[in-house]
Every structure is written in C-alpha cells, then in structure tokens.
Amino acid sequence: MSELTELLDHARKGEQGARDALMAAAYQELRDMVQRAMSDAASTPSLQPAVLVKEAWLRLFSAGAPVEARRHFFSAAAQAMRRVMVDRVRLRRAQVREARLERVSLGDVEADVPAGLSLEVLELDRALSELDTFQPRLARMLELRYFVGLDLLDTAAVLSVSPVTVKRDWAYVREWLLTRLGN
C-alpha cells in the first residue's frame, strides 16, 4: 500500500494530523507528476509546473472535499489541472485578444501522439468534452495521461482496467484525436 493510500485511509478514519499529512504527501505526489508530465520545457511556456500544482491544489482541497481513494485523487487531480490550463488559456486570450493559439506538447506521452498533430489546450478541452459524451472512461484515460502524465500501467491501475485495455484504448484515442483535431 502506498503512503498516499495509507494517509487517505487514516484521514477517512478521522485520525488526528492525518489530513495535514495527507495534504503534504498529496501535494508532493502531485508536484512530482506535474514535473514528469511537463518535463519538456516547451510544453506550456506560460504556465510553470509549480503554478499549475498550486492552482490545481487549491481546486482540489480548498472546498474541503475529502479525497476518497488514490484512484479518486488521480482523477480529481487530472480534472483540476485540465480546468486550470483551460481557464489560464481563456484568461490569456481574453486579455490579449488575439487569435494566436497556445500549443502544448504531451510531455512524456508525446511519442504516442500521431505525427503532425499539435494540440491546443482549448481544442483538447472541447475534444475531451465530446469524447466524454460517448466514451467517459476514454476521456478519463486521456486526462490522466495528458494532464497528470501517468504511464500505461499507472493509468490502468487508476481506471481499474488491465494495461492491455489501456494500450488498446490509447491507440483508439490517438486515432480519434488525429481525426478530430488533425490538420
């Protein structure tokens, strides 16, 4: 059992100091994931990993909503980071009022992206929302791989499916993105 899983269990039981320890461990794990996901310096030039972590952290824990399990933590973190990135791009566009698109790379999963496909945060958000309407699990998988930077094995564990299923689904999502967002 991982440290985060144990701390989640202690916090659910209401043990003294467990919530603070959980928050410290979760923050560090989230920061490590973002560092891995954004290891490519060109991935999001306007949003530093520390800023993304802090903003996502505030969204995750400011309301005081408990994180029920490690799986829930990863899913909530991916969604929080997605919202932070989308909101940041929207704010920047509103301030700048220009048509220039902010492109981002997929960090460690960039090799899995079809050649010639450059993702724009708002395009990706729209595509994820569309995918969520007919394949919600695949949308969660894409969030976990893109926004959290999980590899196939970790993604499989969070989604409670086999690594083979994630690999097959990832191939499908890559092709779907190429068709949906390809130039």
JOBEL-V95450 format. One record per residue. N is the residue number from 1. RES is the residue in one letter. SS is DSSP state (H for helix, E for strand, C for the rest). OMEGA is omega as a letter, one per 20 degrees, with the letter a starting at -180 (NA if undefined). D_CENTER is the distance of its C-alpha to the mean C-alpha in whole Angstrom. Layout:
n	res	ss	omega	d_center
N	RES	SS	OMEGA	D_CENTER
N	RES	SS	OMEGA	D_CENTER
This chain:
n	res	ss	omega	d_center
1	M	C	a	23
2	S	C	r	20
3	E	H	a	21
4	L	H	r	18
5	T	H	r	19
6	E	H	a	22
7	L	H	r	22
8	L	H	a	20
9	D	H	r	23
10	H	H	r	25
11	A	H	r	24
12	R	H	r	24
13	K	C	r	28
14	G	C	a	28
15	E	C	a	29
16	Q	C	r	30
17	G	C	a	28
18	A	H	a	25
19	R	H	r	23
20	D	H	r	23
21	A	H	r	23
22	L	H	a	20
23	M	H	r	18
24	A	H	a	19
25	A	H	a	18
26	A	H	r	14
27	Y	H	a	14
28	Q	H	r	15
29	E	H	r	13
30	L	H	r	10
31	R	H	r	12
32	D	H	r	13
33	M	H	a	9
34	V	H	r	8
35	Q	H	r	12
36	R	H	a	12
37	A	H	a	9
38	M	C	a	11
39	S	C	r	14
40	D	C	a	16
41	A	C	a	17
42	A	C	a	17
43	S	C	r	14
44	T	C	a	14
45	P	C	a	17
46	S	C	a	17
47	L	C	r	14
48	Q	C	a	15
49	P	H	a	12
50	A	H	r	14
51	V	H	r	14
52	L	H	a	11
53	V	H	a	11
54	K	H	a	14
55	E	H	r	13
56	A	H	r	10
57	W	H	r	12
58	L	H	r	15
59	R	H	a	13
60	L	H	a	12
61	F	H	a	16
62	S	C	a	18
63	A	C	r	19
64	G	C	a	20
65	A	C	a	19
66	P	C	r	19
67	V	C	a	16
68	E	C	a	18
69	A	C	r	16
70	R	H	r	14
71	R	H	r	13
72	H	H	r	12
73	F	H	a	11
74	F	H	r	8
75	S	H	r	7
76	A	H	r	8
77	A	H	r	6
78	A	H	r	3
79	Q	H	r	6
80	A	H	r	7
81	M	H	r	5
82	R	H	a	6
83	R	H	r	9
84	V	H	a	10
85	M	H	r	10
86	V	H	r	12
87	D	H	r	14
88	R	H	r	15
89	V	H	r	16
90	R	H	r	18
91	L	H	r	20
92	R	H	r	20
93	R	H	r	22
94	A	H	a	24
95	Q	H	a	25
96	V	H	a	26
97	R	C	r	27
98	E	C	a	27
99	A	C	a	25
100	R	C	a	24
101	L	C	r	20
102	E	C	a	18
103	R	E	r	16
104	V	E	r	13
105	S	C	a	13
106	L	C	r	11
107	G	H	a	12
108	D	H	a	13
109	V	H	a	12
110	E	H	r	14
111	A	H	r	17
112	D	H	a	16
113	V	C	r	16
114	P	C	r	19
115	A	C	r	22
116	G	C	a	22
117	L	C	r	19
118	S	C	a	18
119	L	E	r	15
120	E	E	a	15
121	V	H	a	12
122	L	H	r	14
123	E	H	r	15
124	L	H	r	12
125	D	H	r	11
126	R	H	r	15
127	A	H	r	15
128	L	H	r	12
129	S	H	r	14
130	E	H	r	17
131	L	H	a	15
132	D	H	a	15
133	T	H	a	18
134	F	H	r	20
135	Q	C	a	17
136	P	H	r	15
137	R	H	r	14
138	L	H	r	13
139	A	H	r	11
140	R	H	r	9
141	M	H	a	9
142	L	H	r	8
143	E	H	a	5
144	L	H	a	5
145	R	H	a	7
146	Y	H	a	5
147	F	H	r	2
148	V	H	r	4
149	G	C	r	7
150	L	C	r	8
151	D	C	a	12
152	L	H	a	14
153	L	H	r	15
154	D	H	r	13
155	T	H	r	11
156	A	H	a	14
157	A	H	a	15
158	V	H	a	12
159	L	H	a	13
160	S	C	r	17
161	V	C	a	18
162	S	C	r	20
163	P	H	r	18
164	V	H	r	21
165	T	H	r	19
166	V	H	r	16
167	K	H	r	18
168	R	H	r	20
169	D	H	r	17
170	W	H	r	15
171	A	H	r	18
172	Y	H	a	19
173	V	H	r	15
174	R	H	r	16
175	E	H	r	20
176	W	H	r	19
177	L	H	r	17
178	L	H	r	20
179	T	H	a	22
180	R	H	a	20
181	L	H	a	19
182	G	C	a	22
183	N	C	NA	24
